[in-house]
Amino acid sequence: MENVSIVRNFILVGFNESFSYRITLFSLTLLYYYMILFFNISIIAIIILDEDLHEPMYILLCSFCVNGLYGTTGFYPKFLFDLLSPAPEISYSGCLLQAFVMYSFACCELSNLAVMAYDRYLAICRPLHYHSLMSKRRLSQLVCFSWLTPFCAFSINVGLTSRLKLCGANLQKLFCVNWVIVKLACSEADTFSNQTVSYIIILFYFFHGVFIIWTYMHIIKTCVRSKDDSRKFMQTCLPHFISMMTFIVVIVFDLMYMRFGSTDLPQGLQNFIAIEFLLIPPLLNPLIYGFKLTKIRNRILLLIQGGRI
């Protein structure tokens, strides 16, 4: 590699194959982003404005949708701008910021899913203790945990990356990812700290996934014994279960491909794999919860009919 130890800008090589149809892609992406904004903001507004929805499950759903807005805002505006730019690039500091947003968004999503699984576990498996265990104070602590933990973890990770000397400025991506920046380091020995911290974070969030599976094993076991619990599972847990499985599948697939995948695939397919977690969950989640949760669906229907929340 050419020695470029002081990198001021990164070139986003992933755009190379998109310029032949960039106007069409820009239009479709802009429409898609507007849909993400509309559906997530609608769910958030309904929950905030309706006092009947100021319950732990809906407050956690609100946090879930806010995270969807956070992650997509870190990607789509820059992506849209780059589609109209003759030479897509991003500043060094901007790249580190975007990498931080992408990683913290993904891990905050998993933390939110874990907290929501815990809430459903208490509601179905320990209903008599639900209100004492899921108090306002406990709810605040869980929301803070789901947001602050990823922020702290990836502040350290990105901080370590900022100290590396780089020998390249071409990123084989549409956006900045910390691991791709680390691979541009001049010496692999310098990346030891980054890799160690990354594996610790992966292990930490792996246990989030284990916890979610554990809670659902208990929830399903409880629901099998009771028709009322089965009905509650279908109404409140099924949307969460679909969201969880969708996110875990796309993020694990992306993580495995980024670490071990072949670069022989067409650039367009590589790009799609890279942005799956920014395409599917942010739009699918509010749609699932909006249609499946009875209270939210009723509020939406009331608004459509011209009523007030």
N, C-alpha and C positions, 0 to 999 in steps of 0.2 A: 504493500500500500504506500501511497505517497504520504510523506510526513506532513501532516497538517495539524500539529499539536495545538494550535490556537484556532479553533473553529468558530466562526461568527455566524454562519448560516448553514443549514442542512438543505440538501436538494431531495425532494420527495420523488423518487424514481418510480414509485407505484403509479403515477399519473401518465406514464409514457404511452400506454395503449388507449387512454380514454379520450384523447384530443380529437379523434375523428368523429365522435358523436357527443361532444361535451355539452352542446346546447340542449340536446334532448335529455341528457343525464342531469344537467343543472335543473331543468324544469321539473323532472320527476322527483329529484331529491328535495327541491324546495317544497313541492306539494306534500311529500312524505313528512318532512320536518314540521310543516304547519299542522299536519294531522297529529303528530306526536305532541306538539305544544297544546293543541286544542283539547285533546282527550285527557291528558294529564292535568292541565290547568282546570278543566271542568270538574274532574273528580276532587281535586284539592279544594276548589271553591265551594262545592256542594257540602263537603265535610266541615269546612270552616264556618259556613253560614248557617248550617242546621245544627242546633244545639242537641237534638236527639241523637246525632251521630258523634257526639263528643265522648265516645267510648274507646277503650284501649284498642280494639280491633281496627276501628276506623282511623284513629290517630296514627297507628302504625302503617296503615295503608296510605295515609297522607304523606308520611315520611318516605314511603316506598316510591310514590309518584314524584316527590320533590327530587329524590335521587335520580330518577329517570330523566328529569329536566336538566339536572346538573351534568350528568354524563353526556347527554346528546348536545348540550350547549358547548361542551368542550370540543366537540368534533364537527358538527354540521356547519356552523357559520364559516369556519376556516376551510372546510372542504368545499363549500359553495364558492367561496372566494377563489380558491385554487383552480376550480374548474374553468374560471374565466381568465386565469392568469397564464401568460405565455410560458413562464418558467416557474412552476410551483416550488416554493421554498419556504423555510421557516427559520426564524432567528434561533440562536442557541438557547437563550433564556426562554423564548416562547416554546421551544421544543421540550425543554425540561418541565415547564408548566403543564403543557398538554399531556406529557407522559404521566405526571403526577395525577392529573384529573382522570385520565383513563383508568389507571390502576386503582385509585381510591374509589372511583365509581363502581368498578367491578366488585371490589371487596366490600364496599358499603352495601351493595345489592345483596351479597351473600349474608352479611351481618343482619340486614333487615329481614331476610327470609328466615334466619335462625330465630330471631326475636319473635317474629310472627308465628313460627311453629311452636315456640314455647307458650305463647298466649293461647293458641288453640288447644295445646296439650292441657293447660290448666282449666280451660273452659269445659272440655269434654271429659277428661280423666279425673279432675279434682274440682268439680263444680261448686261444692260447698265451701271451698277455701279460695275460690277464684278472686273475689273482691278484696279479701285480706292480702292475698299474695300479689295481686296485680293492682296495687294502690297507685295513686297519682305519683307518689314519690318513686316507686319502683318503675313505673312506666317512663318517667323522666330519665331515670338512670339507664334504662335499656336503650332509649332513643339516643342518649348521649354516647353510650357504648358503641352503638352501631355506626355512628358518624366519626367520633373522635379517634377510635382505634385505627381505622384505615388511614386517617389523616396523619397520625403520629408515625405509623409504620412506614408510610411511603415518603414522608418528609425525610426520614433517615436514609431510605433507599435512594431517592433522587439526590439528596445531599452528597452521598458517596459517589454517585455518577458524575456530579459536577466537578469532582476533583480529578477525574481521569484525563490523561493526555490522549487525544484522539488522532488516528492516522487515516482519516477518511471523512467525507462529508455527504456521502450518498446513502440515504435510507431507503431500503426496498419496501416501502410502505406508503400508504396514503396519509398516515398520521404518525406521530411520534410515540414510540413504545420504549420503555426504559431498557429492556433487554437488547433491543436492536442497537441502541446507542452504545451500550456496554460492549457489544461485539466489535465496535469500531476502535476500541482501545488499542494503543500501540503494543502493549505487553499484557499477556494473559495473567501474569503474576499480579498485575495491578488490580485485576478484577476479582480477586479472591474474596475481599470483603463484601463486594456487591453480590456475588454468588451465594455466599454464606447467609447474608441477610435475606436474600430472595427465597432461599430454601426454607428458612425459618418461617417466613411469612406464608409460604405455600403450605407448610405443615400446620401452621396455626389455623388457616382457613380450611384445610382439609378436615380438621376436627369440627369445624362448623358444620360441614356436610355430614359427618358422622352423627353429630348431635341431631340434625334435622331428621335423618333416617331413623334414629332411635325414638324420637318423639312420635313419628308417624307410625312406627311399629306398635307403640302403645295406644295411639289414637285408634288405629284400625282394629286392634284387639278389643278395645272397649266398645267400638261401634257395632261390632258383630253381635254383641250380646243384647243390644237395645235398638228398637226401631226409631225411637226419638233421637238417640245419638247418631244413628245412621242418617237420619234426615238432616241433622245439624252438620254432619260431615259433608254431605252433598251440597249444602247451601254455603257453608263458610270455609270448609277446608279444601274442597275440590279446586276452587280457583287458585288458592295458594299452592296446592300440590302441582297444578299445571304450570304455574309461573316458576316454581322451583325446578321442576324437571327441564323445562325449556331453557332456563338460564344455565343450569349445571351442564347440560349437554353442549350448548354452544360455547361456553367459556372453557370447558375442558378440551373440546375439539380444537379451539383456537390456541390454547396453551400448548397442547401436544404438537400441533403443527408448527408453531413458532419455534419450539425447542428442537424438534426432531424431523419436521416435514421436509419434503423435497422441494428444491427451487426449480425443478424442471417443469412444474405445472405452469399453464398459461397465466400471465400476469393478472388477467381479469378474474380468474378463479381464485388466485391467491388473495386478491383484494376482497372478494366476497367473503372468503373464510375469515379474513382479518376483521371485517366490520359486522359480522353476524350478531355479536352481542350488543351492537349499537343499532341494529335494524329490527330485530324480532322482539326482544323483551320490552323496550320502551313503548312500543305501540300495542303489543299484545296484552300487557298487564292491565292497563286501564280499561280496555275493551272487555276482558274476562271479568274483572271485578264489577264493572258497570252493568253488565248483563246478568251476572250470576247473583250478586248480593241483592236481596230483595229490597232493602231500605234505599239503597242507592238507585236501583232501577226505578223504584216508585217515584223518587225525587226527579229523576231525569224525565220520566213520562209526564209528571206534573208540569215541569218547565216547558216541555214540548207542547202541551195543551194550553199553555198560556197562564198557568197558575203561578203561585209564589211558593218558595220553599218554606 
